[in-house]
């Protein structure tokens, strides 16, 4: 019996590394397949873009390859014209986005609970939402001048409505049974709001925040292209005027990276604050 046990132990000792390696190979293959299925198209697109000038499919003076764009991005960020413009653009977008959040969320929470006010103001909110902020930009320039105030206000105006309307919608979608149950157990109105209404509204509020973050960057680019002498959007136009095409594409890539970063940060914050709702599923 002891001999059989010893032989079994020896067999298991030889078999364990084999199965461990086999499992590692399977897991690595699964990860690789997932990576290729998610990013394969963009990798193929960038690779085709890179080799297209050498194959004569594109003019590198008009459509520079990715390596030239990355070099221009590195030179611009590491001490070139883009370094200071990043801070200026982030300041403009950050002030406008912060103001929109500071106004939109409290006002949306209030209007979502007071249905009479929400119904009376909804038509004008829908009208303002459907009016292009860029169409109103000349009006803001007339009222506020061609300075920082008009740029920040047009971004604020466009950024406010996604957050405001998403917050109103989030409050209206709260399950009435949850509110009624809290009241049955003796919860006061402030406790119901803090423990039931606000947590249940958070996922929808974050949808509005992510839309607002994207909108703030879009309006930032337009405002800086139209009436600014600094900022990443200005650098896009300035590089195009001076035919610095790699720098122009580098500024565009930088704006895309800023948008992705903002979306990633908001997703991470949502995952932390709304764990119960499984926002990533």
N, C-alpha and C positions, 0 to 999 in steps of 0.2 A: 504493500500500500504506500509506504514511504517512497519507494522507487517510482511508482506511478505519479505520485504528487510532484516529485522532483523533475520527472520528465515533462510533466504538464507545465511546470514553471519555466523550464528551459524553452519549451515551445512558445509559450506566451511572450517570453523575453525577445525571441527572434521575430515573432509576428507583430509585436507592438510598434516598432519603428516603421514597418511596412505600411500598416494601417494609418499611422500618424502622417507619413509622407503622402499617402493616397488622399487623405482628408485635406491636407494642405493644398495639394494640387487641385482638388475639386473646388475648394473655397477660392483659391486664386483665380481659377478659370471663371467662376461665377462673378467675381468682382470685375474681371477684365471684360466679360461680356456685358455687364451692366454699364461699365464706363464707355465702351464702344457704342452701345445702343443709345446712350445719352449724349455723348459728345462726338461721335464718329462723323456726323455730317459737318459740323463746324470745323473739325480737324481737316477733313477732306477739302472743304472750301478754302481754308487758309493755305493749305498745301498747293492747291491749284492756283490760287492767287499769287503765291510766291514764285511759281515756275512759269506763269503765263508770260512775263516780259521776255524771258530767255527763249521761249518758244515763238515769240512774235505775235502772241494773241492780244497783247495790250501795250499801250504806250506808257513806259515808266514815268515819263514827265507829267502825264495826266493822272495816271493811276499807279503810284509807287508801290512796290512790293511791301509786305508786312515788315521785313527786317529794316527797311529804310524808315518806315513809320515809327518803329520801336526805337531806333537810334534818335530820331527827331524828338520823340517823347522823352527819352532819357536826357538828352541835351537840354531840352526845355525845362524839365523839372529839376535837374541837378544844378541849376544856376542860370538858366536861360529865361526867356520871357514868360514862360508858363508858371514859374514858381510863385511870383507875387500875385498873378491873376487868379490862381486857385484860391488863395485866402480871400481875395475880394469877392469872387463869385460865391464862395461858401458863406461869407458874411451876409451878402444880399439875400440869398436863398434861405439861410438860417433864420434871419430876422423875420422874413415874411412867413415862413413855415411856422415858426414859434408863435407869431401873432395869430395866425389862422387857427392853430391848435388851442391857444388860450381863449379865443373868442368862440370858435366853432363847437368845441366839446361842451363847455358849460351851457351855451345857448341851446345846443341840441338836446342836452339832457333835460333842460327846463321845458322846451317846446314839446318834447316827446311825452312828457307827463301831463302837460296842460293842453289837452287836445283842442280846446276852443281857440287858443292862440295859434296852435299849429295849423288848424284848418283855415284861419283867417289870413295867415301870412304865407301859406303854401303857394298860392298863385304868383305872388311877386317873387318868391324865392325861385320858382321854376322859370320865371321870365329872366331873372338875373343869371341863372345858371346857363340858360340857352344863349345868352348874349356873349359873344366872343370877347374875352378880356383884351385881346390885341386890338379889336375894333374900338374899345374904350380907351386905349392907351393915349391917343391924342387928347382926349378929354382930360385925363389925369395929368398930362404934360401942361395943358392950359391952366389947370387948377393948382398944380404943385411945382411947376417948373421942370426944366430939363436936367434935373439933378438926381440924387440918390432917392429922394422921397417918391418920385413918380415911378421909378423902377421897382422899388420895394412894394409900393402900393398895388401896382398891376399884378405882381406875383402873389401878393396877399389876397387880392380879389379873386383870382383864379383858383387859389389854393383853399380858400375858405369853404366853398360850397361842397366839395366832396366830403370833407370832414363833418360839416354841419348836417348834411342830408343823411350821411351814413349813421351819425349818432342818433338822429331822430328815428331813422328806421330801426336801429338796434333797440331803442327803448320801446318802440311800438311792437316789436316782435317778442318781447319778454312774455313768457307763458303766464297768463293771468292766474292759473292755478297755483303757481309758486308764490305769487304776491298774496293771494287769498289765504294760503296755508300759513304764511308768515304772520298775517294779521290775526288769524285764528289763535295762534300761539302767543298773541299779545305783543307782537313787535310794533314799535312805534314807527311813524312814517319815515323818520330819518334812518332808523335801523333797516326798514324795508328797502329804502333806496340804497343804502351802503352795502347791505348783505345780499340783496336779491337783484335789484334793477341794474346797478352798475356792473357787477360781475357778468350778468347775463348779456349785457350790451357790449362788453369789451371786444369779442370777436368781430362784430360788425363795425365797431369804431376803428379797429385796426385796418379793416379793409379800406375805410375812408382815409386813414392816415397814409397808407401806401399809395393810394391814388393821388393824394395831395402832394406827397414827396415827389412823385413822377411829374406832376403838373408844375410844381415849383421849378424844377430843372428845365422843363420845356419853355416856360415863360421867361426864365432867366436868360436862356440862350437868345430868345427873340428880343427881349429888352436890351441886352448888351449888343446885339447886332444892329439894332435900330439907332440907339442914342447913347452910346457909351464910348469912352476911350480907354477902358480897362476891363478886365474880366476875360474868362475863357471864351465866351461867345464873341467878344470883340476880337480876340486873337484868331478865331476862325475866319472872320471877314478880313482882318488885316493881312493874314497869311495868304488869303486868296487874292487880294489886291496886289500884293507883292510877288505873286506866283511862287510862294514858298509852300508848294503842295504837300510835301511830307509833314511840315509843321501844321498845316491845316488839318490833315487827317489825324495827326497826333492829338490836336486839341479836341477833335470829334471823339476820338477813342477815350480821351480823358473824361469827357462829359459822360460817355457811356459807363465808364468805370465808377464815376461818382454816383450815377443812378443805381447801378448794381449794388454798390456799397450801402447806400441808404436803404434799399429794399432788404438787403441782408440783415442790417441792424434792426429794422422794424420787425422782420420775421423772428429774429432771435428774441427780441423783447416780447413779442406775442407768445412765443413758445414758453417763455418764463412765466408770464402773467396769466396765460390761459391754458395751463397744462391739462385741465379737465376737459377741454374741448377738442384736444388732438388736432391743432391747426395744421400740422404737417402731413396728416393722413390724406 
